[in-house]
């Protein structure tokens, strides 16, 4: 089996030799292949830790220069900071139960976990866009947004509420 690394989301994609390689990333749906994809075969991966000499050693402190990392929020291990104070097994169980009861569970664009529905946000103060080809707003207020929160990295995402999606489609499909 070969391994492909998606250049967009950096997810390792292992594909079955019987079905062949993936044409698009199953995580972010971006096109794979050509100059944008790195394919690694098992022969390419070697354990070089024993052969490493002082000449090849890399100063790891230079890799994580603090001045360049200002303002960057790490997405990995964000949940780990709560492990000592809270019951993470219960947390995982509740997350699983909530996800099982949701009708929609979008994927987090940062860590690819499923998002939890946190509630609806009403939007009343909204200046709609009026494209010249439509001569009518794409979306009119008031409408609602579904708010989703990632249980792993706490990323927040909004989608148009299901009852307002019809208005959006209607506005774009009528002349």
C-alpha positions in Angstrom: 0.0 0.0 0.0 1.2 3.5 -0.8 0.7 6.6 1.4 -0.2 10.0 0.1 0.0 13.2 2.0 -2.6 15.8 1.1 -0.8 19.1 0.4 -3.7 21.2 1.6 -4.7 19.6 5.0 -1.6 17.5 5.5 -3.6 14.4 6.2 -2.0 11.1 5.5 -4.2 9.1 3.0 -3.6 5.4 2.7 -5.3 3.9 -0.3 -6.1 0.3 -1.1 -4.1 -1.2 -4.0 -7.3 -3.0 -5.2 -9.1 0.3 -5.7 -6.2 2.5 -6.7 -5.2 5.9 -5.5 -7.7 8.6 -4.4 -8.3 11.4 -6.9 -9.5 13.8 -4.2 -8.7 14.0 -0.5 -11.4 12.4 1.6 -10.9 15.0 4.3 -10.8 18.3 2.6 -12.0 17.3 -0.9 -9.1 19.0 -2.7 -7.6 17.5 -5.8 -4.7 15.1 -5.4 -2.1 14.3 -8.0 0.5 16.2 -10.1 2.7 18.8 -8.6 0.5 19.4 -5.5 0.8 15.9 -4.0 3.6 14.1 -2.2 3.4 10.3 -2.4 5.6 8.2 0.0 6.2 4.5 -0.5 7.3 2.3 2.4 10.7 2.1 0.8 11.1 5.9 1.0 10.6 5.9 4.8 13.7 4.9 6.7 14.7 5.2 10.3 17.8 7.4 10.1 18.0 8.1 13.9 20.9 5.7 14.3 22.9 7.1 11.3 22.6 10.7 12.4 25.8 12.4 13.1 26.6 15.7 14.8 27.0 17.3 11.4 23.4 16.4 10.5 21.9 17.4 13.8 19.4 20.3 13.7 19.2 22.9 16.5 15.5 22.4 17.4 15.3 25.8 19.2 15.7 27.5 15.8 12.8 25.6 14.4 10.4 27.0 17.0 11.5 30.6 17.2 9.1 32.3 19.6 9.2 35.6 17.8 7.7 34.0 14.7 5.0 32.2 16.6 3.3 35.2 18.3 -0.4 35.2 17.8 -0.6 31.7 16.5 -3.0 29.5 18.4 -1.9 25.8 18.4 -4.7 23.5 17.3 -3.2 20.3 18.6 -3.5 19.2 22.2 -5.8 22.1 23.1 -8.0 19.8 25.1 -5.0 18.3 27.0 -4.8 21.4 29.3 -8.1 20.3 30.9 -7.1 16.6 31.5 -6.0 17.1 35.1 -9.1 19.1 36.2 -11.9 17.3 34.4 -13.1 13.7 33.6 -12.1 13.3 29.9 -13.7 9.9 29.7 -17.1 11.5 30.6 -16.3 14.4 28.2 -15.7 12.0 25.3 -18.8 10.0 26.2 -21.0 13.2 26.2 -19.5 14.4 23.0 -20.2 11.0 21.4 -23.8 11.0 22.7 -24.4 14.6 21.4 -23.0 13.8 18.0 -25.2 10.7 17.7 -28.3 12.9 18.3 -27.4 15.6 15.8 -28.9 15.7 12.3 -25.8 17.5 10.9 -22.2 17.2 12.1 -19.8 19.2 9.9 -16.1 18.4 10.0 -13.8 20.9 11.7 -11.6 22.5 9.1 -8.6 22.6 11.4 -8.4 19.2 13.1 -11.1 17.2 11.2 -13.1 16.2 14.2 -16.9 16.4 14.0 -18.4 19.6 15.3 -21.0 19.9 18.1 -24.1 22.0 17.5 -24.0 24.8 20.2 -27.1 26.7 19.2 -28.6 29.3 16.8 -27.7 32.9 16.5 -30.3 35.3 15.1 -29.0 37.9 12.7 -31.1 41.0 12.4 -28.6 43.8 11.7 -27.3 42.8 8.3 -26.5 44.8 5.2 -27.2 42.4 2.3 -25.2 42.1 -0.9 -27.1 42.9 -4.1 -25.2 41.4 -7.0 -25.8 43.2 -10.3 -26.8 40.0 -12.1 -29.6 39.3 -9.6 -30.7 42.9 -8.7 -32.0 41.4 -5.5 -30.3 40.6 -2.2 -28.7 37.1 -1.9 -30.0 36.9 1.7 -32.4 39.1 3.6 -32.5 39.7 7.4 -33.7 38.3 9.7 -32.2 34.9 9.4 -30.4 32.4 11.7 -27.0 30.9 11.8 -26.2 27.5 13.3 -23.2 27.7 15.5 -20.9 24.6 15.8 -18.0 24.2 18.2 -15.2 21.7 17.8 -14.8 19.5 21.0 -11.1 19.1 20.3 -9.6 22.4 19.2 -12.6 24.7 20.1 -12.8 26.1 16.5 -16.2 27.8 15.9 -18.0 27.6 12.6 -21.3 29.0 11.4 -23.7 27.7 8.8 -27.0 29.0 7.5 -29.9 27.5 9.5 -31.9 25.0 7.6 -35.1 27.1 7.6 -33.2 30.0 5.9 -31.5 27.9 3.3 -34.6 27.8 1.2 -34.7 31.6 1.1 -31.1 31.6 0.0 -31.7 29.1 -2.8 -34.9 30.8 -3.9 -33.1 34.2 -4.1 -30.3 32.7 -6.3 -32.6 30.7 -8.5 -35.3 33.2 -9.4 -34.8 36.0 -11.9 
